[in-house]
Amino acid sequence: MAWLFLLSYQEEVVQTALRGENSIIWLPTGGGKTRAAVYVAQKHLENQPRAKVAVLVNKVHLVDQHYQKEFCPHLGGTAKIVAISGDSKEKDFFGLVVRDSDLVICTAQILENALINTEEDKHVELTDFTLLIIDECHHTHKSSMYNKIMARYVEMKLKGAGPLPQILGLTASPGTGGAKTLEGAITHVLKICANLDSVIVFTKHYEPVLTEAVPRPVKKYDIVEEQNLDPFGLHLKMMMGMIHAFMSSELKVVPREMGTQEYEADVVELEKKGAQEENRLLAQCAQHLRKYNDALLIKDAVRMVDALRLLEDFYSSRRDNTLDTTDLFLLALFEENRVKLRQLSADARYENPKLAQLQRTLVAQFQDPESRGILFAKTREGTRCLYAWVCANPELQRANIRAAILTGAGTGANHMTQNSQKDTIQKFRKGGLNLLISTSVAEEGLDIPECNIVVRYGLLTNEIAQQQASGRARAKDSIYSVVALRGGREMCREKTNEYLEDLTGRAINQIHKMEPSKFHKKVLELQREAVMQRNLASVQRDQRRRRYDPAQVEFSCRGCFITVARGDHMRVVNSSQYVNINPDFKKHYNKGNQIYLDRSFEDWEPGHTISCAACGQVREWGMEVKIRSVLVLPCVKIKGFLLKTPNSKRTLEQWKDVEFPVEEFDFLQFV
């Protein structure tokens, strides 16, 4: 068993927890928060009668990481430790595993599932634990899984129920919650404290030791001048203008500037409006305009050829699904301009100047063969385009840059499986790779080798993400580079985040100066207020769910508006999957690709994607699932449909917002 040693600043921040009091440890990325938590867990297991510890994480890959890197090496010789994630069989007997273990490491989702499950072998109560360690605890707000768990805790506390477990939160930055003033930032941090029923602690006596242990990287702004000429972008905007003209009779308000997030928000609302009015011209034009806007954003981030490929992939999926003159116009517009776009995209004179600067930054840092770096991009599509650029760039290849993509897990085309995530991180740790091109998945929590170069490329994020990303550059004399246009929004956001980072620290210091009685009184007020708000929201949600009889609600395809189902055809499985039990529904969809997941589930397995047989719209309807290895049913994505009630037509993003009750699925009715 590895010897557990703490630095002086770590010893300082664990004192509150060692007294058995609830606390949030605030230390920078790389400051050893997890090691401090291991120490607290060790002392708790040694001194607390019938101790039982749960370590909660918000991402699946952190379960194994915490188990293998921290808790098992230091506590495995004296405590029975189990790591449970979605792909482990232990989750199916979570209650039994908890009863038979000293310490469990799991995602918050798995604990939440166990808290609401009524089967004895799976169910647990919060009172079964004596210590909850919550990693990245700044996520304990709004409707996050952490906050769902802690909402139970707070309500039990206010009712005097118990005994409740001790809470230990870990964070590199609680942030300001969007507040721009000191008063607003203080309120946000106090709400985090109230949600976790904890005080926040940091080192006051050993800051020099912390600074030496976690050196901050040198921040540099690699500023690029804006292009004087952009014929490719202008041609795309000309085509978008032609779509505007085609839909002019329906376009009451012209969207904002093309090639911006604001324009995207406008056309998203335009598509919703078209769907709700069953105006196919409006809805389809808005969908295509969004794709052109995506191409402009890609062009501004990476290469013109990447933007063109995005459009070519989109239109290749639409060619066989023309229903009316709107489809014919939109397809013809792209086909008539495809050759011109190819010619413009091949002209190196108009290539993105940010890429040339990024190349110089990477080449300079990778002169050292031991260099490691992370290149943060905004989207999965952006990481894919940047990876293609790195692989095709002779200068970067001569610098021996060995890159790979690291994105979040999922089932989409650009998602990674959990196993591929693990493999990529492992290769990076061992040196087989020296550059990760990543979305925000690498910003927090991941135990990856110290990097000497972190680049934020075209990102607009908050101060928490900025601090997390900066904290990845931990090697001596490391560089944190921001590649951005002079005077651009990325530059402005980065400067704003620097201010908000400082504001967070000032807010925490102000809270520390509060009298303990005043602090606890304020926390209690915020907790009571939060409970009242949740109760009111629950009543309103229940009322909304009973607004219509299920048979009154029709489901129409969001692409062609053909009615294909009713609300009384729907059933909910495991409180999360919504299936259509009407056998006639299968006549309305085509099956697509088989979905493969790198984890198994107790009572269902994925099948093929499904989409409208009439229009084959790009927006999928969901997928087929096989329940208990016997029954195949379509599992429906609500956002693929227009819902018609006696009083309205609506598009929804989530099932929780439907206005009718959905019955539980009864398997015995179908066998």
N, C-alpha and C positions, 0 to 999 in steps of 0.2 A: 504494500500500500504506500503511495507517494506521501511524502512529508508535506503537511499543510502549513505554509508560511505566508504571513500577511505583512505587507509594508505598513509603515506607520500611519499613513492616511487611511488605509483600509481598516486598520484596527480602530481608528477614531470613528469611522462611519458605522461600524457594526455594534457600537456600545448600546445604542437604544434597543436594537433587536435582542442583544444578549440579556437585557433586563426583562425580556418578554413583552415589550411594547411594540405596537404596530409602527412601521416606518417605511419610508421610501428612500433608497440610497441613490443619490444623484452624483454620478461620476462620469467623466467623458468616455467616449468610445476608446477601448484599449486600457481603461483604468482599472480593470479587474473586478468589475461588479459581480460577475458570476463566481469568481474565487471567494469573494467576501460572503456570498450567499452559501457556498459550500461550507465555509467555516461556521456560519450561523446554524446551518442544518446539523453539522456534526455536534455542536454543543447542545443543540435542542434535543437530539436523539440520546445524548449521554445523560441529560439532566431532567428531561420531561418524562414522567411516568406514562406508559402506553403511548409514546410519541408516534405520530404518523404524519409524514410530510408529503405534500404534493407540489411539484415544480411545474408551473404552467408556462407554455410558450405559445406564440401566435403563428408560428410557421412550422410545417411538418419537419423540415430538414434540421430544425434546432433540437428536436427530441433526441436523435442519435448523437448529435454534436455534444450536447450537455452531458449525456450519459457517458460517452466514450472519452471526452476530453477533460471533464471536471469531476462529476459526481462519483463515477465508478472507480477511477484511479485513487481518489482520496478517501472514499467512504466504503468502497466495495468489500473491504476486508472485515468490516464490523457491522455492516447493515445490509439488509436484503433490498436491492434496488431493481426496479423494473422500468423499462422504457416502453411506452405504449403510443403508437401512432396509428393512423388510419389503415396502414398495410400490415399491422401486427394482429395476430389472432387473439391476443389477450384482451383487446377492446370488447370482444363479444362476451367476456366474463369479467368485466371491469370491477364489479363489486367484490367478487371472490378474490381477484388479484390484489385489490386494496387491502382487504382483510388479512391477506397472507404476506404483505410486504411492509417494510419500514418506510420506504420512499418510492414514490412513483413520479415519473416524468412523462408528461403528456401534453397534447394540445388542449387549449381551452375548450374547443368544440367537443372533445371526448368527455371531459368532465361535465360539461353542460348536458350532453346526451345522457350521461349516467344519472344526473340529478333529476331529470324528468322521466326516466325510464322506470316503469313499475315492476319489472321482473326482478326477483330477489337477487339472482346471480349478477345482474348488471347494475342495480341501483346502489347509489351511495347518498349520504347526506353530508352537508358541509361540516356537521358536528362530528363526523367520523375522522376528521383531520385535526391535528393540533398546530400545524404550520402550513400556510400557503405562500409559496414563493412565486411572484408574478414577474416574468421577464418582459422587458419593453413595456412597462406598465403605464407609460403615457398614453397608450391606446385605451385606457379604461375610461371611456366617455361615450356619450350618445348610445347607439345601439350595438356597440362592439360586443363580442363574446365575453371579453373580460368584464365588461360592465353588466352584462346579464347575470353573471355569477355573483359579482359584488353587490348588485341590487338586492339579491336574496339575502346576502350577508347583512347589508345595512338594515333591511326591513326586520330581520330577526333581531338585530341589535336593538332597534327602536322598540320592539315588543318585549325585550328582556329575555328572549329565548337564548339557549346556549347549552353547553359552553361552546363558544365560537373559536375557530382557529386564530392564531396569531398571523398577521399579514406582513410580508416583506416584499416591497416593490423594488424593481431595478429600472433605472432609466438614465440615458445620457442627456436627455432634454425633455422636460414636460412641455416646452413651447409656450406660446402665448394664446393659442386657440383663435388666432386671427385678430387678436386685439392689437391696437397700435399705440395704446397709452399704458402708462405704468399701472393705473387703477384697473384697467381691463385685464392686463397680464396677471395682476395679483388675484383678481377674481377667478381667472382660469385655473391658476395653480391651486388655489384654495378648493375649487371644485374637484380637481384631481385628488387632492388630499381627502376631501369628503367622500368621494367615490371609493377610495381605498381605505377609508377610516384610519388614516395614518398621518404622522408628521413627516416632513421631508428633511433629510440630513445630508450634509456635505462636509468636506474637510475645511476647517477653519485654522487649524494649527500647523498643518503640514503641506501647505500649498506648494512650497519649493520642491518637496519630495515628489509630489504629483506631477509638477511641471517637468522634472527631470525624467520621471518614469514614462510619461506620455508627452513627448515633445510635439508641438504643433508644427504642421508643415508650413513651408514658405508658400504664401499665396501669391499667384501671379495671374494677371489678366492678359491673355493673349488676344489682343484686340484686332479686329479685321475691319477694313473699310468696305462700305457697301458697294456692290457692283454698279458700274455706270450703265451697262447694257445688260438686259435680260430678255432676249428675244423668245426664248422657250417659255418663260413665265408669262410674257405678254401674249403669246399665242394661246396659251391655256385660258387666260382671262378673256381673250376675244371669243373663244368657244363658249365660255360660261356666259358671256354677254349675249350670245346667240340663243342660249337656252332661256335666259331672262326674257328676251324678245318673244320667243315662242310661247311662253307662259304669261305674257304681259297682261292679258285680260284677267288672269287669276291672281297676279302678283300685286297685292294692295300696298305692301311695304317692301321697299328694296332692301335686301340684306346689307350688312355692314361690309367693311373692306375685305376683298377677296384675299385668300391666303393667310387668314388669321383664325384664332380660336373663336373670336366673336362671330365671324361669318359662319363657322361650323355650328355654333349654338343657334344661329338664326335659321339655317336650313333644316336643322333637326326639328325645330318647332314648326317649320313649314311642312315637313313631311307628316308630322302628327296632325296638323290642321287638314292636310289633304286626305289622310286616312279617316279622320272623324267626319269629314264631309263627303266621304266616298268619291272624292275627286281624284281620279287616277292620274290625270295630267299633272296636277300639283304635286302629288305624292311621289310619282316617278321622277319628275324633273328635280325635285328636292334631293332624292337619293343620289342621282347622278351628279348634281352640283356638289354634294358632300364628297363624293369620290374625287372630283376635280380639285376640290379644296385640299383633300388629303394629298393629292399629287403635288400641289403647290408647296405644302408644308414639307413633304419629303424632299422636293427640289431644293428648298431653303436649308435643309439639314444635311443632305448628302448629294447624290449625283442626279443629273437630269435623266440618265438612263434608268435609274431606280424609280423615279416618278413615272416614266413612260411604262415601265414594266407593271407597275401597280394598275395603271389604266388598262393595259392589254389583258392582264389577268381578269380584271373586272368584266370587260366586254366579251371576253371569250366565254364566260359563264352565262352571258345573256343572249347569245346569238340564237339559240334554239327556243327561246321563250318570248317571241314577239306576239303581243295580243292585239295591239291597235296602232294608230298613227303616231301616238306618243313614243312607243318603243321603236318604230321605224325611223322616226326623226332622230332620236338620240343615238341609235346605232349608226345611222348614215352619217351623222355629224362626226363621230369619232373616226369612222372608216375613211371619210373624205380628207381628214386631217392627219391620219396616221403617218403617211410618208413624210410630210413636212415636219412633224414632231420628231421623227427619227433623224432627219437631217439636222435639225437644231440641236438635238441631244448629243450628237456626235461631234459638235464643234467645241473643241477644248478651250477656245477663247472665252467662252461664257460659263465655264465650270464654276462651281461654288468656291469662293475664296476661303471660306472657313476650313475646307478640306486641306488646302495648301498649308494653312497655319497649323492645323492638327498634325499634318505630316511632319512639319518642322519640330513641333513640340515632342512628338513621340521619338523621332530619330535622335534628337538631342539627349533624351533621357535613357534611351536604350543603347547608348554607347557602352555602358557597363553590362557585361554578359549576365550579371546576377540580378539585373533590374526586374522588378515585377510591377504591374500596373493594372488599374481598373479604369475603363472608359465608360462613363455613365451616359446613357441615352434615354430619351423620353419614352419610347414605345418599343414593343417587340419588333414591329416592322422596321423601326429605326436601327435596332441592333442587327437585324439581318442585313440591312443595306450597308451598314458600317463594316460588318464582317466581310461582305463581298468586296468592299473597297480595300480593306486591309490585305486580303488575300491576293488581289489583283495589282497591288501597288509595289513596283520593283524596289523602291527605296526602303519601304518597310520590311520587305522580305530580306534585303541585304543587311538590315539591322537585326536580323534573326528574331523577328517578332513572331511568336507562336500564339495565335489568338483562338478564342472560342467564345461562343455566346452563352450567357447565363441569364435566363428569364424565369418568371414564375411558372409553377407547375399548373397543368390543366389539360384539357382535351382538344383544344383548338389547333389549327394548323401550325401556328407559331409558338405554341406552348411547349414546354419541356416536361418530360415525365420526371417523377421524383428520383428515379434511378439515374437518369441522365444528368440531373442536377448534381447528385452525389459524385458521379464519375468525373464530371467537369471540375468540381471543387477539389477532388482528390488529385487530379492531374496538375492542377494549379499549385496545390500544396507541395507536391513532389518535384515541381520544376519542369514537367513535361509541357506545360503551358506557362507563358509569362505575361499574357494580357487577357483579361476578361472584359468582354463588351457586354455590359449588363444594364438591365432596368433597375428599378429601386430594390429588387430582391436582394442585392448585395449591399445595400446601404446599412442595414441594421442586423445585428445578431450573428451573422455568419462568422465563424472562426476561420479566417483566411490569412495567409502569411502577410507579414508586414510589407506594405507596398512603398516604393519610393516615388511613384507617380500616380496621382488620381486626377482624371480629367472629367469635368462636367461640360457636356457638349450640347448646347441648345436646350437647356433645361429651364423650366419655370416651376419651381417647387417651393415648399415652405422652409422655415428656418430649421425645423427638426431634420428634414431630409438633408439639408445642406450640412449640418453639423455631423450627421451620421456618415455622409460621404467623405467629408474632410477627415474624419477619424480613421478612415481606412488607410490613409497615408501616415504610417507610424515609423517607418524606417528613418534612420538618421539622415538629416539634410534632404528630407523628402519634399516633393513639389505637389501643390494643389493648384491645378490650372483651370481657369475658366475661359473657354474659347467662345467668343461672342462678337457680334457686330458692334461697332462704336455707336453708343447712344441707343442700342437696341434694348428690347424688353428684358432679355436675359441678364444684361448688365445691370439694369435698374433693379431687377428682382434680387440679384446677388447682393447688391448694396443694401437693399431693404432687409434682407435676411441677416446681414451682419448687425444691423441695428436691432432687429428682433431678438437675436441671440444675446446681445448685451441686455436688452429689456427683460428677457427671461431671468438672467442672473440677478438683476436689480430687484425683480419681483420676489424671488426666493429669499434674498437678503432682507427685504422688508417684512416678509412673513416670519422670518426667524426673529425679528425684533419684537413681534407681537407678544403680549403677555400670554402665558399658557392658557389662562382662563378665558381670555378673549378669543384666542385661536380656537379652542374647543367649542366655545359657544357659537362661533361662526360656522364651524364644520357641522355642528348639530343643526343649525338653521338650514344650511344647504342640503343636508341629508333629508330633512323633513320636506323641504320644498321639492326635491327630486322625487320622493315617494309620491307626493300629491300629484305631480305632473305625470308620472307613470300610471297612476291609478286612473286619472282623467283620460289619458291616451288609450288605456285599455278599454274603458267604457265606450269611448268614441269608436274604437276599432270594432268592438262587438256590435255596436249599433250599425256601423257601416256594413258589416258582414251579413246583417239581417235585412238590408234594405230591399232586396228583391228575392222572389222565389227563384230557385235555380232554373226552373223550366222557362222563366221569362227572359233569360239571358242568352243571346245568340253569339256564337263565335264565327267571325268571318275572316277569311285570309286577308292579311294586311297588304298583300300585293295586288289582288284582283277583286277583293270584296265579296267573293262567293261564300255564302253561309255553309259551314261544314259541321257545326256541332252546337250543343246547348250546355248550359251550366249543369243540368241534372245528369249529364253524361260523365261528369268528372268525379274522381275519387282521389283522396290523398293517402299516400303510402308513407309510413314512418315519419309523418309530420313534415315531409320535405319534398316528396315526389308526387306530382299531379298527373294521373293517368286518365285516359279516355276509355271507358268500358263499353262503348257502343261499337259493335262489330262493323257497322256501316262506315265508321270513320276511316277505315283502312282504304276505302274506295277513293278517298280524297287526297291521299298522299303517295308520293314515290319514295322509295328507299334509296339512300345514298351510301356513303362509305361506312364500313364497320368501325365502331369506336373501340379502341383498345386502351385499357388502363393498366398501370403497373401495380395495381393493388386490387385485392378482392374484397367483396362485401358479403355479409352473412346471408342475405336473402334475396339478392338481385345481382344481375350482371348486365352490362351494356350491350346493345345491339347496333343497328344501323341508324344513321341520321335520317330524318324524314323532312320532306318539303312538299309544298303544294303541287299536286298533279296538274292543276290547270295552268298555273303561271310559272311554276318552278322558281319562285322568287328567291333571291339570294339569302334573305332572312329565313333561317331554318325554323321549322316548327318544333324541333326537339329531337328525340331519338326513341327507338324501341328499347324496351327493357324486358328481360326475362326474370319473372318473379318466382323465387323458390325453385328454380331450374325446370319449371313446368309451363308457366303461363306467360305468353308474350303480349305486351300491351304497349301502346304509344304513350310515352312520357312527354307531356306538352310544355313548351316554353310559351309563357303568356305573352311575351313581347312580339311573337309572330302573328298576333291576331288583333282584330278590331272587335271590341265587345259592345254589343248593342243591347241596351236595356229599354224599358218602356219610355224612359225620359231622356236618354242620352246615348251618345256613341263615344267610346273612350279607347285609347291605347294605354297599356300599362307595361311597366318594366318588371314588376314583381307580383307574385301571386298574393302576397299579403294585402294587396290593395284592392282585391276584387270585392264587389258589393253583394255577394250572395254566399250562403254557407256551403261548404264542400264536405260531403260525407266521408267518413273513414272507409278505406278499402277493406272489404271482407273477403278474404281469400277463399273461405269455405263456400261462398256462393258460386265459385267458378270451378270447383273440383267435384 
